[in-house]
Amino acid sequence: MRKRGLVRLLVTVMLVVLLSSVALAASGSAAGSEPARAKNVILCIGDGMGFGALQLARNVLLGPEGKFAFETFPNAAIVTTYALDNLVTDSAAAATAIATGHKTNNGMISVLPDGTVLPTILEAMQKAGKATGLVVTNTIYDATPAAFGAHWGTRGGSEEIAGQLFDAGIDVLLGGGRDQFLPSGKGDGKRKDGRDIMAEAAAKGYAVATTKDELAVAKGARVLGLFHKSYMNYQKDRAYLGTAEPSLADMTAKALEVLKGTKDGFFLMVEGSRIDHAAHAGDAAGVVAETDDFARAVGLLYEFAKASGDTLVIVTADHDTMGFSVTEPLDYDLLRAIKVSPEFMALKLEKGADGKFAPESIRKVFEEFAGVKDLRDDEVQLVQSMSSEASYKVGYAVGAVLAARLNMGIVSPQVQLKSPTGGHTGNPVPLYAFGPGADKFSGTMDNTQIAGKIAETAAIGFAPAAGR
Ligand SMILES: [Zn+2]
């Protein structure tokens, strides 16, 4: 009897231990299934960074087996990008979709075609007490950043959009576009309303910077950094121009430094803006260099997010530009030999007495900056035919010559001319996610689904209104 009693006791003890460990495990998994919460959210947008552009950059920079840091993120999705009025989106409609959860027409900045103002994810983050920032290599008032903090019927409303972005109280604004922050007649200023927003910013306690060195020493909780009167220079051109512009990674590091101590967290949008511009110009070497700059910035953000544990990082593109594809006969040696952007080459062309670019100047520029020594007459004539056009359009011709020599797979100049977006395509784009809530981003998504998922993960009030 005593022996049986002991066995019974032992069995009871074992059962209790077993059950309590099961209970512990159950409570552990219950804790694990609680909705993931992100204190900070960082949204990185490679403007025009389609799958082909990304593969091209990977092949050149890392080799086929290499991965950019964001390509190691645990979650990825394919994102459709169409606009309300067009199967092919521009940056305005795409950024509106990403920032507000609503489709709108091309050209519109976070408003519906009927003028309805669409609340943005950045505004919702501000309401929730979070600090906010926009970091770009384009003008800060260009379509992508604009859609996060401004509302306007046309993307060309630069003066209004710049004013709205500043008035919105965004804590960190870094990029180009100084012309719309100064009154006409002062420095690079173009504002017609007489506002000197750079002075207003300084009076409100913002650290104001216009060079890389000034940015490095900028201190405080708010920074306005405008490093070019217009969009910032292409990465490849900066050494030749001797500019004092910070890289996207430099600006991103400063944004993190300013925002990371915020008690209630922050929302930061970082855009590699000029991947798109290089792509429009058919400039494969530029796409690679701009993607490199973007990937370095994302790398810094990834390191921060890994250490912080409560930061969601999303990396995506707003649309594909020019349908870049990595063709079989692609000439990687020529690609690596191209030293500057086509636009920079265009600016180096000299005109003859007839007012047209001189053939010998065209040949010299192609040899000096792209290593092309055997330019054909038809190629010279194509560039020469653009003699009276704006430099960026001359750049398109230079880029088209180089793209053809590279055997680059892109939208042809003829098709580009028929395209109101200047060569965007309706191809879907990649999205990568890391951190709390990253698993919400998977499968095939639409760009209107991103904002809602961010809000859910950040546990903030934000309801993309019913209907698109
Ligand atoms: Zn574009």
Boltz pocket constraint, residues with backbone or C-beta under 6 A from the ligand:
constraints:
  - pocket:
      binder: B
      contacts: [[A, 48], [A, 91], [A, 276], [A, 277], [A, 280], [A, 321], [A, 421], [A, 424]]
      max_distance: 6.0
